[in-house]
Amino acid sequence: MSERKRPQVRRETAAEQQAREERLAQQLRANLRKRKRQQRGRQADDGAPDGTAAGAGQGKPGPEGSD
C-alpha cells in the first residue's frame, strides 16, 4: 500500500495577508458608506417632518431643548 500524500496548502506571506486584509477593510468601508447613504435616502423618503431625519436627536438640542 502506498501512503497518500497530503495536498500542498500554500500559506500566504505576511505581505499577502496584509494586502488581503486591506482590500477587505476597503470593501467594508465602501459597503458601510453605501448602507448609510441608502438609510439616509429611506429616511428622507419617509416624509419625516424637519428635525426627525437622519442625525436628529444627536448632538446639541434644538429649539425645543433650550427652555
N, C-alpha and C positions, 0 to 999 in steps of 0.2 A: 504494500500500500504506500502510495506516495502522500506526503504531507501537503495539505493545501496551503498555499501562500496567501497571506492577507493582502488585500489590495493596498497599494500605497496611498496614504492620505497626505495630501500636500498641506503643509502648515504655512499660514501666511506669516510674512515677516512683520516686524513692528511697524514699518512704514506703510505696508499694505493695509494693516489693520487700522492704523490711524487715518489713512485716506478713506477707507470704507466707513469708519465712524463719522468722519467729517461729512461725507456725502449723505449719510442717514440723518445727521443733525440738520443739514441744509434742507432736506426734504421735509423733515418735521416742522421746521420753522415756516417753510412755504405753505405747508398744509394748515398750520395754525393761523397764519395771516389770511388764508383763503376762508377758513371757517369763521374767523372774526368778521370778515367782510360780508359773508353771507348772513351772519347773525344780525349785523347792523342793518342790512337790507331788509330782512324779515321784520325787524322791529319798526323800521320806517314804514313798511307796507301795512303794518297792523293799524295804522291810523291813530296811533297813540298821540294824545294831546302833548303840546310842548312841555318839556321838562320831565317827561317819562320815557324818553328814548334812551338809547344806549348811553351809559355813563351817568344817568340820573341816580341820585342817592349816594353818589360817591363824592368825596372831597368836601368843599365848603357848602354849607346850607344856603339855599336861595332865599328869596324874599319871605317865604313862609317861616323860615327858621330864624329871622332876625328880630324877633319881638324883644 
